[in-house]
């Protein structure tokens, strides 16, 4: 049976255990309009929608970095600054 949660949400700590910080800044209205529309369709608030978007983006970046590390490990053409 599906919980309806993405894999990122399933791995995330419960809100009462998560460390949070405030994120503020201007955003293009057109972007926020789309976020609001999707949040409304999913019956969640804007903050929850933005948190989903950011969590999925962060997860993707972690996967990308792991893939890059695996592919470039031991490649003599890539010099490390520390060496």
Secondary structure, DSSP 8 states (H G I E B T S, - for coil): ---S--HHHHHS--TTTS----------HHHHHHHHHHHHHHT--HHHHHHHHHHHHHHHHHHHHHHHHHHHTT-TTS--TT-
